[in-house]
Amino acid sequence: MEFTYNQKMSIVRLLLDIIRVDGKIDARETFLFEEINNELGLLPEDHFKANEYNTLLSLCVIKAMTPEQKKAFSDMVVRMILADEEVMDNERIAYMDICEFCKIEPVSL
């Protein structure tokens, strides 16, 4: 799936938020995060730049994506939530809120 640089950075920003939402960062999440960064063609230093992105603006970028891009993004978020093999309520709520705001059809977690 093709994404612009701004879309990629917004994806990474929101994935970082998902990783942090349960209050613990698992090694499997870290590994998957790096894998997704590689899939997106981002450099290691882009991770630090993504921290500077605003979550609300990132959500707006995602909301403006094509349906196919939104589906790919949603798949990444679900992969991240499932990475540690434990779905916490706050992860589920965050995912549902992202989907609602961005007009993405959620999957069952």
Secondary structure, 3 states (H helix, E strand, C coil): CCCCHHHHHHHHHHHHHHHHHCCCCCHHHHHHHHHHHHHHCCCHHHHHHHCCCCHHHHHHHHHCCCHHHHHHHHHHHHHHHHCCCCCCHHHHHHHHHHHHHHCCCCCCC
